[in-house]
Amino acid sequence: MAAVYLDNSATTRVCRAAADKAYEIMTETYGNPSSLHAMGFRAEQEMTAARKAVAAMLGVQPEGLIFTSGGTEANNLAILGSVAAHPHGGKHIVTTAVEHSSVAAACDRLEQEGYTVTRLTPDENGCITPTQIAEACRPDTVLVTVMLVNNETGARFLLEQAVPAIRQVAPKAHIHADGVQAAGKLKLQVERWGFDSLSASAHKLHGPKGCGVLYLRRGARVIPRNLGGKQEGGIRCGTEAVPLIAAFGAAVEQLPPVPVQLARYDALRQVLLERLENIPGVRLHLPEGGVPYIIHLSVPGYRSETMLHFLAQQDIYVSSGSACAKGAKSPVLTAMGLPADEIDSALRVSLCRDNTEEDMHRFADALQEAMSQLARR
């Protein structure tokens, strides 16, 4: 029986088109894109094609994209780089208490350097409103960094709706969005929304690990985090990872239209929720307006690690939260004020286009079996 993989917010299986493209570039079109000969030119053409595909997905112009090693580097470059570029822009930062570790750690570093950081906390359902974001800003706010989709609960933070109010209160603020869990699954109009920057990652949408992208609005400035040549406009120096970048583009081109994806996720989510709501003891955490491809639940009395081990023995794979936390207690769930027994027993189911209704039933069946066999702690 095939494995049931329901941890797609951590990473996804590389699609065949992306894997084939990476192999092709590594073995056939392997020139350095900065080289002036024909092989280098063909490599550059592959990057250009990928840049156009990713730009279309994000709703931006291709020249606004900077390829990176992943979402973490993109977030660090946007946050630390934009603040460094505006040393006199203010000393106040607005973010949330439930950001990905790459954003949270960067803000922590700036706080250690003397910046004041306002961390917005969600309500018990995991929600943070555009009004909260805007009202936290001040004239000396130099940076606003908020994720579009929370990687643990699936809450959708409508940062785009806060942009006009932010611009009025804090005209010098750099507005950055972590779009890693949104890109490729939601319709994004980043340029129209007026963000200064946004991050995305290939391996969250069936591309390879080790490749991400930062969108930077024309006129927005960041100080490079590494020095060297003039690649990526001099902002991300070093020879580009052409196989990964080309594979990123190939993966994007294979994505079904967003409405088709969302309809599928909605249907799968409904199947799963109907099963879970009939299992006594399961508590669902479903943020209002949250995305349909992340379902968060708790099974109080059964530790997450124990449940994950049991499910893995059945060849079913979910998560207890962010993969970057490596089993540590979730700061996201803590910030939401969830009871300790729900935090300790939290599970995240995250979907991709390859999942089926059978996957939902197998997970629900295995969860029920685990609750009947495992000893409550």
C-alpha positions as CSV (number, residue, x, y, z in Angstrom):
1,M,0.0,0.0,0.0
2,A,1.3,3.4,-0.9
3,A,2.5,5.9,1.7
4,V,0.1,8.6,2.8
5,Y,2.1,11.8,2.8
6,L,0.3,14.6,4.6
7,D,3.2,16.9,5.6
8,N,3.3,19.1,2.5
9,S,3.8,22.3,4.5
10,A,7.2,20.9,5.5
11,T,8.2,19.9,2.0
12,T,6.7,18.3,-1.2
13,R,7.7,15.6,-3.5
14,V,9.6,17.0,-6.5
15,C,7.4,16.6,-9.6
16,R,8.8,14.7,-12.6
17,A,9.0,17.8,-14.8
18,A,11.2,19.6,-12.2
19,A,13.4,16.6,-11.6
20,D,13.9,16.1,-15.4
21,K,14.7,19.7,-15.9
22,A,17.3,19.7,-13.1
23,Y,19.0,16.6,-14.6
24,E,18.9,18.2,-18.1
25,I,20.6,21.4,-16.9
26,M,23.2,19.4,-14.9
27,T,24.2,17.2,-17.8
28,E,23.5,19.1,-20.9
29,T,23.0,22.9,-20.4
30,Y,25.6,23.1,-17.7
31,G,27.3,26.4,-18.6
32,N,27.8,29.3,-16.3
33,P,25.1,31.8,-17.1
34,S,27.6,34.6,-16.7
35,S,29.8,33.1,-19.4
36,L,29.8,34.8,-22.8
37,H,29.8,31.6,-25.0
38,A,26.8,29.7,-26.3
39,M,26.7,27.2,-23.4
40,G,26.5,30.1,-20.9
41,F,23.9,31.9,-23.0
42,R,21.7,28.8,-23.0
43,A,22.0,28.5,-19.2
44,E,21.0,32.2,-18.9
45,Q,18.0,31.5,-21.2
46,E,16.9,28.7,-18.8
47,M,17.1,31.1,-15.9
48,T,15.1,33.7,-17.8
49,A,12.3,31.3,-18.5
50,A,12.2,30.2,-14.9
51,R,12.1,33.9,-13.7
52,K,9.2,34.6,-16.0
53,A,7.2,31.6,-14.7
54,V,7.8,32.4,-11.0
55,A,7.0,36.1,-11.7
56,A,3.7,35.2,-13.2
57,M,2.8,33.0,-10.2
58,L,3.5,35.9,-7.8
59,G,1.9,38.7,-9.9
60,V,5.1,40.7,-10.4
61,Q,7.6,41.7,-13.2
62,P,10.4,39.2,-13.8
63,E,13.1,41.8,-13.2
64,G,11.9,42.2,-9.6
65,L,13.0,38.6,-8.7
66,I,16.2,37.6,-6.9
67,F,16.9,33.9,-6.7
68,T,18.2,32.6,-3.3
69,S,19.0,29.4,-1.6
70,G,15.5,29.2,-0.1
71,G,12.8,31.0,1.9
72,T,15.0,31.4,4.9
73,E,17.7,33.3,3.0
74,A,15.0,35.4,1.2
75,N,13.4,36.4,4.5
76,N,16.8,37.3,6.0
77,L,17.8,39.3,3.0
78,A,14.5,41.2,3.1
79,I,14.4,41.9,6.8
80,L,18.1,42.5,7.7
81,G,18.9,43.9,4.3
82,S,16.1,46.5,4.3
83,V,16.8,47.7,7.8
84,A,20.5,48.0,7.0
85,A,19.6,50.1,3.9
86,H,17.7,52.6,6.0
87,P,19.7,53.3,9.1
88,H,17.9,56.5,9.8
89,G,14.4,55.3,8.8
90,G,13.4,54.5,12.4
91,K,14.0,51.9,15.1
92,H,10.6,50.2,15.3
93,I,9.5,46.9,13.7
94,V,6.1,45.3,13.5
95,T,5.7,41.5,13.1
96,T,3.7,38.7,14.7
97,A,4.4,36.3,17.4
98,V,3.7,33.4,15.1
99,E,6.2,33.9,12.3
100,H,8.4,31.3,10.7
101,S,11.7,30.9,12.6
102,S,13.6,32.6,9.8
103,V,11.6,35.8,10.4
104,A,11.4,35.5,14.1
105,A,15.1,35.0,14.5
106,A,16.0,37.9,12.3
107,C,13.7,40.2,14.3
108,D,15.3,38.9,17.5
109,R,18.7,39.8,16.1
110,L,17.5,43.4,15.3
111,E,16.0,43.7,18.8
112,Q,19.4,42.8,20.3
113,E,20.8,45.6,18.2
114,G,18.5,48.2,19.7
115,Y,15.3,48.0,17.6
116,T,11.9,47.9,19.3
117,V,9.9,45.0,18.0
118,T,6.1,44.8,18.3
119,R,5.0,41.2,18.0
120,L,1.2,40.9,17.4
121,T,-0.5,37.9,19.0
122,P,-3.4,36.1,17.4
123,D,-6.7,35.4,19.1
124,E,-7.6,31.9,20.3
125,N,-8.5,31.0,16.7
126,G,-5.1,32.0,15.4
127,C,-6.3,35.2,13.6
128,I,-4.6,38.5,13.2
129,T,-6.5,41.3,11.5
130,P,-5.3,44.0,9.0
131,T,-6.5,46.6,11.6
132,Q,-4.2,45.1,14.2
133,I,-1.2,45.3,11.9
134,A,-1.9,48.9,10.9
135,E,-2.6,50.1,14.4
136,A,0.7,48.7,15.6
137,C,2.6,51.0,13.2
138,R,4.2,54.3,14.2
139,P,5.9,57.1,12.3
140,D,9.3,55.5,13.2
141,T,8.3,52.0,12.0
142,V,11.1,50.9,9.6
143,L,9.8,47.4,8.9
144,V,6.6,45.5,8.8
145,T,7.0,41.8,8.2
146,V,4.0,39.5,8.3
147,M,3.4,36.0,6.8
148,L,0.5,35.5,4.4
149,V,-0.3,32.0,5.6
150,N,0.7,30.6,9.0
151,N,2.6,27.4,8.5
152,E,1.1,25.6,11.5
153,T,-2.5,26.6,11.7
154,G,-3.2,27.7,8.1
155,A,-4.5,31.1,9.3
156,R,-4.5,33.7,6.4
157,F,-3.1,37.1,7.5
158,L,-4.5,39.7,5.1
159,L,-1.4,41.9,5.1
160,E,-2.4,43.3,1.7
161,Q,-5.5,45.0,3.2
162,A,-3.3,46.8,5.7
163,V,-0.9,48.3,3.2
164,P,-2.7,51.7,2.6
165,A,-3.1,52.3,6.3
166,I,0.6,51.4,6.9
167,R,1.7,53.8,4.3
168,Q,-0.2,56.6,5.9
169,V,1.1,56.0,9.4
170,A,4.6,54.8,8.5
171,P,5.6,56.0,5.1
172,K,9.2,54.9,5.4
173,A,8.4,51.3,6.4
174,H,9.5,48.4,4.3
175,I,6.6,46.0,4.0
176,H,7.7,42.4,3.7
177,A,5.5,39.3,3.3
178,D,6.6,35.7,3.9
179,G,4.7,34.1,1.1
180,V,6.2,30.6,1.4
181,Q,3.0,28.8,2.4
182,A,0.9,30.9,0.0
183,A,2.9,30.9,-3.3
184,G,1.5,28.5,-5.9
185,K,-1.6,27.7,-3.9
186,L,-3.3,31.1,-3.6
187,K,-3.8,33.8,-6.2
188,L,-1.1,36.4,-5.4
189,Q,-1.0,40.0,-6.9
190,V,2.1,41.1,-5.0
191,E,2.9,44.1,-7.2
192,R,-0.7,45.4,-7.2
193,W,-0.8,44.9,-3.4
194,G,2.1,47.3,-2.9
195,F,4.5,45.0,-0.9
196,D,8.1,46.0,-0.9
197,S,9.2,42.4,-0.8
198,L,7.9,38.8,-0.7
199,S,9.6,35.4,-0.2
200,A,8.8,32.1,-1.7
201,S,10.4,28.6,-1.8
202,A,10.6,26.0,-4.5
203,H,10.3,22.9,-2.3
204,K,6.9,23.9,-1.0
205,L,5.4,23.5,-4.5
206,H,7.0,20.4,-5.9
207,G,10.3,22.0,-6.8
208,P,13.7,21.2,-5.4
209,K,15.1,22.1,-2.0
210,G,17.9,24.7,-1.9
211,C,16.1,27.3,-4.1
212,G,13.9,30.2,-3.2
213,V,13.1,33.7,-4.5
214,L,12.8,37.2,-3.1
215,Y,10.6,39.7,-4.9
216,L,11.9,43.3,-4.5
217,R,9.8,46.2,-5.6
218,R,11.4,48.7,-7.9
219,G,12.9,51.4,-5.8
220,A,13.0,49.3,-2.6
221,R,16.5,48.9,-1.3
222,V,18.3,46.1,0.6
223,I,21.9,45.8,1.5
224,P,23.4,42.5,0.3
225,R,24.1,39.9,2.9
226,N,27.1,38.4,0.9
227,L,29.6,40.1,-1.3
228,G,31.1,39.0,-4.6
229,G,30.1,39.4,-8.2
230,K,27.2,41.1,-9.9
231,Q,24.8,38.1,-10.1
232,E,21.1,38.8,-9.4
233,G,21.7,42.5,-9.7
234,G,24.5,42.4,-7.2
235,I,22.0,41.7,-4.4
236,R,22.6,37.9,-4.2
237,C,26.2,37.3,-5.4
238,G,27.6,34.0,-6.4
239,T,27.1,31.7,-9.4
240,E,23.5,30.9,-9.7
241,A,22.2,27.4,-9.0
242,V,20.8,27.0,-12.6
243,P,19.6,23.4,-12.2
244,L,17.6,24.3,-9.2
245,I,16.3,27.6,-10.6
246,A,15.2,26.0,-13.9
247,A,13.5,23.1,-11.9
248,F,11.7,25.8,-9.8
249,G,10.3,27.2,-13.0
250,A,9.4,23.8,-14.3
251,A,7.5,23.0,-11.1
252,V,5.6,26.3,-11.3
253,E,4.6,25.6,-14.8
254,Q,3.1,22.2,-13.7
255,L,0.9,23.8,-11.0
256,P,-2.9,23.5,-11.8
257,P,-4.8,26.8,-11.8
258,V,-5.4,28.1,-8.3
259,P,-9.2,27.7,-8.5
260,V,-8.8,24.1,-9.4
261,Q,-6.4,23.5,-6.6
262,L,-8.6,25.2,-4.0
263,A,-11.6,23.3,-5.1
264,R,-9.7,20.0,-4.6
265,Y,-8.4,21.1,-1.2
266,D,-11.8,22.1,-0.1
267,A,-13.2,18.8,-1.1
268,L,-10.5,16.8,0.7
269,R,-10.7,19.0,3.8
270,Q,-14.4,18.4,4.0
271,V,-14.0,14.6,3.8
272,L,-11.4,14.8,6.6
273,L,-13.4,17.1,8.8
274,E,-16.5,14.9,8.6
275,R,-14.4,12.0,9.8
276,L,-12.6,13.9,12.5
277,E,-15.7,15.5,13.9
278,N,-17.1,12.0,14.6
279,I,-14.0,10.9,16.6
280,P,-14.5,11.7,20.3
281,G,-11.6,13.5,21.8
282,V,-10.3,15.2,18.7
283,R,-10.2,19.0,18.9
284,L,-10.0,21.0,15.7
285,H,-8.3,24.4,15.4
286,L,-9.7,26.0,12.3
287,P,-9.0,29.8,11.9
288,E,-11.8,31.7,10.3
289,G,-10.8,32.4,6.7
290,G,-7.9,29.9,6.9
291,V,-6.5,28.1,3.9
292,P,-8.1,24.7,3.1
293,Y,-4.8,22.9,2.6
294,I,-3.7,23.0,6.3
295,I,-5.8,21.3,8.9
296,H,-4.7,21.6,12.6
297,L,-5.9,19.4,15.4
298,S,-5.1,18.1,18.8
299,V,-5.8,14.8,20.5
300,P,-5.4,15.6,24.3
301,G,-4.0,12.8,26.2
302,Y,-1.7,11.5,23.4
303,R,1.6,13.2,22.9
304,S,2.4,14.3,19.4
305,E,5.6,12.4,19.2
306,T,3.9,9.1,20.2
307,M,1.1,9.7,17.7
308,L,3.5,10.5,14.9
309,H,5.5,7.3,15.6
310,F,2.4,5.2,15.5
311,L,1.2,6.8,12.3
312,A,4.6,6.4,10.6
313,Q,4.4,2.7,11.4
314,Q,1.2,2.7,9.2
315,D,3.2,4.6,6.5
316,I,1.2,7.8,7.2
317,Y,3.1,11.0,7.6
318,V,1.9,14.2,9.3
319,S,3.6,16.8,11.5
320,S,3.4,18.1,15.0
321,G,4.0,21.6,13.7
322,S,6.8,23.5,11.9
323,A,9.5,21.2,10.7
324,C,12.0,23.8,11.7
325,A,11.0,23.5,15.3
326,K,12.4,19.9,15.5
327,G,9.9,18.8,18.1
328,A,10.2,21.9,20.4
329,K,7.0,23.2,21.9
330,S,5.3,25.4,19.3
331,P,5.6,29.2,19.8
332,V,2.6,29.6,17.5
333,L,0.2,27.5,19.6
334,T,1.6,29.0,22.8
335,A,0.9,32.5,21.4
336,M,-2.6,31.5,20.6
337,G,-3.1,30.6,24.3
338,L,-4.1,27.0,23.7
339,P,-4.1,24.7,26.8
340,A,-0.9,22.8,27.4
341,D,-2.6,19.4,26.7
342,E,-3.6,20.6,23.2
343,I,-0.2,22.0,22.5
344,D,1.5,18.8,23.5
345,S,-0.9,16.7,21.3
346,A,-1.0,18.9,18.3
347,L,-1.0,17.5,14.7
348,R,-0.8,19.3,11.4
349,V,-2.2,17.7,8.2
350,S,-1.1,19.6,5.1
351,L,-2.2,18.7,1.6
352,C,-0.9,18.8,-1.9
353,R,-2.5,18.2,-5.3
354,D,-1.6,14.5,-5.2
355,N,-3.6,13.7,-2.1
356,T,-6.8,11.7,-2.4
357,E,-10.0,11.0,-0.4
358,E,-8.5,7.6,0.4
359,D,-5.6,9.4,2.1
360,M,-8.1,11.3,4.3
361,H,-9.9,8.1,5.3
362,R,-6.6,6.2,6.0
363,F,-5.4,9.0,8.2
364,A,-8.7,9.1,10.1
365,D,-8.8,5.3,10.5
366,A,-5.2,5.2,11.8
367,L,-5.9,8.1,14.2
368,Q,-8.8,6.2,15.7
369,E,-6.8,3.0,15.9
370,A,-4.0,4.9,17.7
371,M,-6.4,6.4,20.2
372,S,-7.7,2.9,21.0
373,Q,-4.3,1.2,21.3
374,L,-2.0,3.9,22.8
375,A,-2.1,4.5,26.5
376,R,-3.2,8.0,27.5
377,R,-0.6,9.9,29.4
